[in-house]
């Protein structure tokens, strides 16, 4: 449903804005996928969302999503996927991590799953494997702020 998608992407964008101390330029991209955004003219973000209120949250990357990620790869040094996990949290996975989870060149659907872990973190697994370290769900953008600064 379109209303759900707008609400959840707004939550994801809000988490970005709330945690940034510098100016942000956010542009919605018309890349055949209405969940693709460009931050400060240099950092691509693909938003995925789940309406489930509790862990685990699974996200499917279809061909359209993979085309966007391949486009990001060609145009920008850095990009990320932002996973809006119901109303609870946002998990952010950067390019290098995403490549260990899914094969963006495979036209088959791929899956990424986030699960609540101890101390406010998320464990992340995908079709190709899992991340070795946990990611923050309380301040998802902090570790990549320097890549977003104008």
Secondary structure, DSSP 8 states (H G I E B T S, - for coil): -HHHHHHHHHHHHHHHHHH--S---EEE--SS-TTEEEETTTEEEEEEEE--SSS-EEEEE-HHHHHHHHHHHHH-SEEEEEEEETTTEEEEEEHHHHHHH--TT--S-EEEEEEEEGGGEEEEEESS-B-SS-EESSSTTGGGHHHH--
